[in-house]
Amino acid sequence: MENRFAFSRLLQLASPTLPIGAYSYSQGLEWAIESGDVASPEQAQNWMAEVMNNYLGVFDLPVIKRLYEAWQAVNEAQIHHWDARYTAGRDTAETLLESRQMGYSLLTLQKALSTLSEERLAIAERISEPAFPTLYAAVAVSWEIPVKDCLHAYLWSWLENQVSVAMKTIPLGQVAGQRMLGEVSLLIPSTVESSLCLDEDDISNFSPALTIASCRHETQYTRLFRS
């Protein structure tokens, strides 16, 4: 039977009020703006679309799908495997710290809310510095959110944050931000569908421009965001 509260839980998981620190991070976009690579709404929109399709869609989402399935089966070995696989893909210091901080914050929140079963909580606590997607998948399973919906929400939250970064640092007005959010969000369903069909051997974090942006952001002279 479908959980009639799952949709509300989905909105809660995607909400910017979820206290996990997501809005402290730009994931390299702040440096791209500072360097002049992204200087207009059109360029910001293209940047977000490229990252969504060529990075999140072929790395974050397929890993989360496998973590989701592992949490469903309470398969601790697979949970550890995919957590380690995701963590190994954090190829800059900033992205690694971001994932660990958000994972820690989400786990702390779920302890306070008593969301996870004792068995799943015990598994989570046996992971040394779990990645954010690992805990995200655990919460989605515990709240009985369908995997496709949880992946959609993951992209929406990421996109909303990226638009906020662009609005603050280019800067852009509210209307331009909403227009960008509306345009790029049209890509979410197809990105989710593609990620669900991806073979394990095709999962890849290869995105040189994004990695360079993250590395350069580490030493950016002035910045608003932590990554």
RANORKA-V197594 format. One record per backbone hydrogen bond with DSSP energy under -1.0 kcal/mol. NH is the residue of the N-H (numbers start at 1). CO is the residue of the C=O. E is the energy in kcal/mol with one decimal. If there is no record, write none. Layout:
{{NH & CO & E} {NH & CO & E}}
//
This chain:
{{6 & 3 & -1.5} {9 & 5 & -2.3} {10 & 6 & -2.4} {11 & 7 & -2.1} {12 & 8 & -2.0} {13 & 9 & -2.5} {14 & 10 & -1.8} {18 & 15 & -1.7} {20 & 18 & -2.3} {24 & 21 & -2.0} {25 & 22 & -1.5} {28 & 227 & -2.1} {29 & 26 & -1.6} {32 & 28 & -1.9} {33 & 29 & -2.1} {34 & 30 & -2.5} {35 & 31 & -2.9} {37 & 32 & -1.0} {38 & 32 & -2.0} {44 & 40 & -2.5} {45 & 41 & -2.4} {46 & 42 & -2.2} {47 & 43 & -2.3} {48 & 44 & -2.4} {49 & 45 & -2.4} {50 & 46 & -2.5} {51 & 47 & -2.5} {52 & 48 & -2.6} {53 & 49 & -2.4} {54 & 50 & -2.9} {55 & 51 & -1.5} {56 & 51 & -2.1} {57 & 52 & -2.1} {59 & 55 & -1.1} {61 & 56 & -2.7} {63 & 59 & -1.8} {64 & 60 & -2.7} {65 & 61 & -2.5} {66 & 62 & -1.6} {67 & 63 & -2.4} {68 & 64 & -3.0} {69 & 65 & -2.1} {70 & 66 & -2.0} {71 & 67 & -2.7} {72 & 68 & -2.3} {73 & 69 & -1.9} {75 & 70 & -2.7} {76 & 74 & -1.0} {79 & 75 & -2.2} {80 & 76 & -2.6} {81 & 77 & -2.2} {82 & 78 & -2.6} {83 & 79 & -2.1} {84 & 80 & -2.4} {85 & 81 & -2.2} {86 & 82 & -2.3} {87 & 83 & -2.6} {88 & 84 & -2.5} {90 & 87 & -1.5} {91 & 89 & -1.4} {96 & 92 & -1.9} {97 & 93 & -2.4} {98 & 94 & -2.3} {99 & 95 & -2.2} {100 & 96 & -2.2} {101 & 97 & -2.7} {102 & 98 & -2.5} {103 & 99 & -2.1} {104 & 100 & -2.6} {105 & 101 & -2.4} {106 & 102 & -2.4} {107 & 103 & -2.3} {108 & 104 & -2.5} {109 & 105 & -2.2} {110 & 106 & -2.3} {111 & 107 & -2.0} {112 & 108 & -1.8} {113 & 109 & -2.1} {115 & 110 & -2.0} {121 & 117 & -2.9} {122 & 118 & -2.2} {123 & 119 & -1.8} {124 & 120 & -2.5} {125 & 121 & -2.3} {127 & 124 & -1.2} {135 & 131 & -1.4} {136 & 132 & -2.7} {137 & 133 & -2.4} {138 & 134 & -1.5} {139 & 135 & -2.5} {140 & 136 & -2.3} {141 & 137 & -2.2} {142 & 138 & -2.3} {143 & 139 & -2.5} {144 & 141 & -1.4} {145 & 140 & -2.8} {150 & 146 & -2.4} {151 & 147 & -2.1} {152 & 148 & -2.0} {153 & 149 & -2.5} {154 & 150 & -1.8} {155 & 151 & -2.1} {156 & 152 & -2.5} {157 & 153 & -2.7} {158 & 154 & -2.0} {159 & 155 & -2.9} {160 & 156 & -2.8} {161 & 157 & -1.9} {162 & 158 & -2.3} {163 & 159 & -2.6} {164 & 160 & -1.8} {165 & 161 & -2.3} {166 & 162 & -2.3} {167 & 163 & -2.5} {168 & 164 & -1.7} {169 & 165 & -2.0} {170 & 166 & -2.4} {172 & 167 & -1.5} {177 & 173 & -2.0} {178 & 174 & -2.4} {179 & 175 & -2.4} {180 & 176 & -2.2} {181 & 177 & -2.4} {182 & 178 & -2.4} {183 & 179 & -2.2} {184 & 180 & -2.6} {185 & 181 & -1.9} {187 & 184 & -2.0} {188 & 185 & -1.4} {191 & 187 & -2.1} {192 & 188 & -2.6} {193 & 189 & -2.4} {194 & 190 & -2.3} {195 & 191 & -2.0} {196 & 192 & -1.7} {202 & 199 & -1.4} {203 & 200 & -1.5} {204 & 58 & -2.1} {211 & 207 & -2.2} {212 & 208 & -2.8} {213 & 209 & -2.2} {214 & 210 & -2.1} {215 & 211 & -2.5} {216 & 212 & -2.9} {217 & 213 & -1.8} {218 & 214 & -1.0} {219 & 216 & -1.0} {220 & 217 & -1.2} {226 & 24 & -3.7}}
//
